[in-house]
Amino acid sequence: MSSLEAHNVRVVGSGDEIVVLGHGFGTDQSCWKHLVPHLVKNYQVVLFDLMGSGTTNPESFNLQRYSTLNGYADDLLAILEELEIERCIFVGHSVSAMVGCLASLERPDAFSKIVLVSASPRYLNEPFYFGGFEQEDLNQLFEAMQSNFKAWVTGFAPLAVGADIEAPVVQEFARTLFNIRPDIALSVVKTIFQSDVRKILPLVTVPCHILQSTKDLAVPVVVAHYLERSLGGETHMEIFPTEGHLPQLSSPEVVIPVILRHISAVTNEHMEMS
């Protein structure tokens, strides 16, 4: 099976520039539904599903390959190669933001810029670094997923989105979470939350635009500031007044214009940051 088939790759829109959209854990390419209509007139847009998401074949999920984020970075590079994409703007939400950074180490020429939405290089706290979680917090999360996945999803979805459980966006996130096979979801969550890619940040020379909600269960604002200080190339940062880890879904009226502005911004242009 080709990478394009395995990841349900779709290419829509028209334009000289290419925008590739990568989603975070628990979602699939549908998480960009509010953004895509604004892009298709001026850009070719590439959408794909991360391996392990509910829309991919669980038999294709290799535990060893996806025990680190490098496996996902290799998938992204394979998609670019199959589509013969020489250069693109990559928009990565959550884990996909770090996947894009890792991929850029291998092929910096392939990325004109990376837009990082709700991104974190490390979720665990340690001396002189605040990621937001203690190991005991994560152990409890893993145990809850393993003991009763349905109950965990029901509790996790509203916390991650930052909205009431009855909110349509929470129901949508819960739906895509439920689509994932529980053992795969646990494996992916462990890989993400135990990852630490801080060492590679200074090696990322592609211009990076860091976009972050004011209040995010998974990523404290200080992590966005850490990224801004640590990335090796030109950086721009914007904090928007939203709540939740999926702001492109929960607050599209605020977030989509910001993402569009950063996609279209000319590299090296002076930008006013919040």
Buried (B, 14 or more C-beta within 10 A) or exposed (E): EEBBEBBBBBBEBEEEBBBBBBBBBBBBBBBBEBBBEBBBEBBBBBBBBBBBBBBBEEEEBEEEBBBBBBBBBBBBBBBBEBBEBEEBBBBBBBBBBBBBBBBBBEBEEBBBBBBBBBBBBBBBBEEEBEBBBEEEBBEEBBEBBEEEBEEBBBEBBBBBBBBEEEBEBBBBBBBBBBBBBBBBBBBBBBBBBBBBBBEBBEBBBBBBBBBBBEBBBBBBBEBBBBBBEBBBBEBBBBBBEBBBBBBBBBBBEBBBEBBBEBBEBEEEEEEEEE
